[in-house]
Amino acid sequence: MGQARAPARGQRLVAVSYQADDEYLAINHQVLGDEAEVVFLQRRPPQEWPDIVGRAEVLLAFNLQRELPPGLVGLARELRFIQLLSAGADQLGFASVGERIVVAGNAGAYARPIAEHAVAMALALAKRLPQRHAELARGQFDQQTPSLMIDGSLCGILGFGGIGVATGRLMRAFGARIYAVNTSGRTREPVEMAGTLADLDTMLPQLDVVVIALPLTRATRGLIGRRQLGLMKPSAILVNVARGAIVDEGALYEHLRTNPEFGAGIDTWWREPSTAGAFATGYPFFELANLIGSPHNSAIVPGILQHGARAAAANVRRYLRGEPVTGVICRDDYL
């Protein structure tokens, strides 16, 4: 599909700020059809962006701070709806987004592969695979030290939205019992217990596995620190597929270093290329045998980015048709 034509004056306009090849152009045009004019900013000269964004009713973006010049969203007088390709909104910068504008994350779009990744990390840590691998590399053949069972374990999932629910279903298939934590303290999923973050101190000492699938907000930044780690079992497993800053980096390193039976699977880091320019850790995590790391790629499987683009465009279509949209984000959680 070729370059999008300039939007007709007076027609509802959807501006797309993320980099899009022909496949992504086709996805958006197929999903949105005749609902509105779709303009891909990255295929227009930058000098046209202020006029296009200024007339757009909808902005479809991945990371506005990287995709658009500072202040450009403030010129968007007609803008009423921002749809993100990402599930999280911590990178958005709500201070520059007017209160009249509804912002939606791409809720559940990447849930299934992230859930598989979280479970893979939990299983590997339960079976002590990193530790046994390191021992074998040193010539040590420990056949006697037992590993842990997921079957019969108690798994707490912090953040029981799309990713959390998908993770819970997979963990139940292995025989785990689920404690779910969300904002309401209620769920229709078959769990042993549902609660809120206010119940965390009561839950943590009971849990064998803790999976973090929360958004990074004012309430969750630094949620898991030295005290919370100290409440957990010495043999517990912590898996973070959400945002690095939810866990205190130094506290986690010290807990792993001094509690070798404790395990952590980290997919999201405190300093990543997308936010800090380069990947770096403040502590020598990779000297520890009780840690598994991955490069924030838990969602990346064949076709997932196209699936995410399709899901985001479908939510835009719901907005344009006046239907309920999913993934609406509360700005007070971030400001």
N, C-alpha and C positions, 0 to 999 in steps of 0.2 A: 504494500500500500504506500502511496507516495506521500509527500508533505501535505499537511492539513492546510486547507485554504483559510484565508482570513475570515473571522467571524462576521456574520451579518449584524448590522446595528439593530438593537431591539430584540434579538434572539437570545434565549437563555444560553449562558456560556459556561463551559467547564474548562478551566485551564489546568493542564498537567505539567508539573514542574520537574518530575523525575526524568532521567535519561531513558528514552524509549526507542527501541529498534522497530522494524516493521512488524514483528510478531506482537509487540505490546500495543502498537497502534491498532492492529487488527482486533486484539482482545477488547480494547476499550470501545472501538466502533461497533463491534458485534454486540457487546453488552448494553451499551447506551443507545445504539440505534438512532432513532430520530428524536430522542428525548431532549437533546440539546446539541449545540455546536461544541465540538471538542477541539481544543487547540493545544498542541504540544510545544511548550515554550522553548525547549531545547532545539527545536527545529525552526525557530523564528529568530530573526536578528535581535540581539539584546535591546536595541533602541526601541523595539516595538513592545517590549515586556510591560512597561508602565501602563500603556494604554490597554493592553489585553487584561492584565491583572486588575486594573482599575474598573473594568467592566464585568469581570467574572463573578458569577453567583456562587460557583463551586471551585475549590482548589483541591486538586488531587496530587499528593506529594509523598515523598519518602522521608526526606530530612530538609525542612524548609531553610534551616540555617546554613546548610551547605549549598542548596539549590538556587536560592534567590538572594539578591543583594539586600543588605540591611535596610529596613524601612520600607521595602516595597509592599509588604502586606498591609502596612498602615495606609497606603494609598488606595486600597481595594474597597471603595465605598459601597459597592454592590455585593460584596462577599458575605455570604450567609452560612456556608458550610465548608469545612475543611475535612477531607478524608485522607487518612494516612495509610500508606502501604504497610508500615510497621504496626505491630500490635501495641507497643509501648509509645508513650507520648512524652517521656522525660526530656527528650532532645528538642521539643518544640519551641520553648520560650514563650509561655503564655502571656507575659507582660506586653508583648507586641501584638497580641491578637485581641481584637475588640470583643467586648462582652456579648455583643449581639451575635457573634459567630459561634455556631455549634461545631465542636471538634469530635471526630470519631476515629478510634483506632481500628485496626484490621482484626477484630476479635475472632479468635479461633482459626484464623486462616492457616497457621503453621502448627496447630496443636498436635497433630498425629506424629510427625517426625520428631518434634521436640520431646513428646512423651516417650517415644521409643528410646531416644538418646538418654533421657533421665533414667529410665529403667535399666538400660545397658550399663550405665555408670554404677547404679545401685547394685546390680548383680555382680559386676566385676569386683566391687569393693567388699560385698558380702563374702565372696569366695576368696578374698584376700589375694587376688591375682597380681596386683602391683607388687605386694610384698614378696610373694613366692617367686615372681619373675626376678626381682632384684637379688634374692637369695641364690637362685640358680646361677645367675650371672657371676656371683662370687664363689661358685662351686659348692654351695650349701644345699643339701637335699633333705628338706624337712617334710617328711611324709606323715608326721604324727600330729602336728598342731591343727586342731579342727578349724574349719571355716564356719560361716553362719548360714542359716536358712532364711530365705525370704518367706517361704511357706510357714504360716503361723506368726509371722512378725507383725509389728504394728507400725504402719507407715503414716506419718503426718504430712499432709500436703498443704503448704501455706500458699494460698491463692487458688481457689477452687473454681476458676473460670474454665475457658476452653482447654488450656494446657493442663490444668490441674485435674479436670474431670477425665480427660484422655489418659493421663498418667495413672489415676486411680483405677480405671477399668483394667489397664494392663497389669498393675500390681495385684489386683484382686485375682486375676487369672493365674498368678503364681501362688495364690493362697494367702496374701497379705490382708490384714484388716486395716481399714482406712479411717483416719481422723482427718476431717476436712476443716479448713479455716478459710472463711470468706468474710465479706462485710456484713452479711445478714445473720450469719450463724445458722442458716438453713440450707438444705439442698434436697432435691428429689432423688439423688443418687443413693444407692444402698451403702451407707457408711455406718461405722460403729458409733461415731460421734461427729457432730458438726458444731463449730464454735467460731468465735471471732479472735482477733489478736489479743483481746483482753484475757482469753483463756490460755495464752501461750505458756505462761509459767507452770500451769497445771499440767499441760500436755507434754511438754518437753521431756520431763524425767521418765515418761512412760514409753517414749518412741524409740524404735530401733532404726528407722530411716526417716529423715526429714528432707522433703523436696520443696525447694523454694521456687514458686511460679508466680510471685507477686509483681505488680508494677512498682517501679521506683517512684515513690511519692514522698511528701514531707513526713508522713507517718511511718514509712518503711525504710527510709535511709538510716543505715546503722542499726537496723532492728536486731540483728544477731551479733551480739558483742561478747565480751569476756564472760559476763554473768550468765547469759543465755547458754553459751557453750558449756559452761560449768554445770548447768542443770541437766545436761544430756548424759546418757549412759556412756561409760568409758569406751564401749565397743560400738557406739552409734555411727551412723553414716549420714553425712550432709551432702546433698546434691543441689547445686545452684544453676538453674537454667533461666534465670530471670535477669537480674542486673547485679554487677559486682558490688556496688555501693550499698546493697542491702545488708551485706556482711562486713564487719570490721576486719580489714585485711590483716593488721598486726595481731589482733586477738586470735584469728583463725590460724595464722602461722604458728603462734606460740602453743595453741592447743594441740595442733597436729604434731608439733615437735616434742611436746612433753607427754603426749598420750598416743603411743604408737599403735594402739588397737583401734583408735578412732580413725575414720576414713572420710575423705572429702572428694567429691567430683565437681570440678569447676569448669563450666562452659563460658561463663561471662565474667570478665575481668575488670579490674579497677581502672586500668589505663590501656585502652585499645586504640588501634590506628584510626578508627572513625571518630574518636573523641579527643585523643591525646596526640595524634600524629604518628605514634609508634606504640608497639606493644612493649610493656615493661612491668615488672613486679617490684614491689618495695622490699620483698623478702625472698630468700632462696627457696621458694616452694619446691622447685624441681629437684632439690637434693633429698626430698622426703619420699619414702617409699609408700606412704599411706595416702598419697594424693594421685588422682587422675585428672589431667587437664585436656581440654579441647579448645580450639580457637574460635569460640562463639559461632560454631557451625552446626549446632544441633538441628536447625531447621532446614539445612541445605541438603536436599535430595533432588533427584531429577524431576523437573517440572514444577517444583514448589513455588518458584518466583512467579511463574505464569499463573499458577493457581491463586497466589496472593493478589496479583493484579486483577484477576477476574473477580475475586471476592470483594475487593475494594470498589471496583466499578459497579458491581451489583448493589452495594450499599448506596453509592451515589444515585443509582437508578431509583432505589426506594425513596430517597430524599426528593428527587425530582417529581416523583409521582404522588408525593404527599403521604407515603406509607411510613410506618415506624422504622427507624434505622437502628442498627446494632452498634455496640461499642462506644456509645456516647461517653465522653470523658468529663469528669467534674473538675473544672479549672481550679477550684479551691484546694484540691488535693496537691496542686503543683505550685501555686503562687506563694 
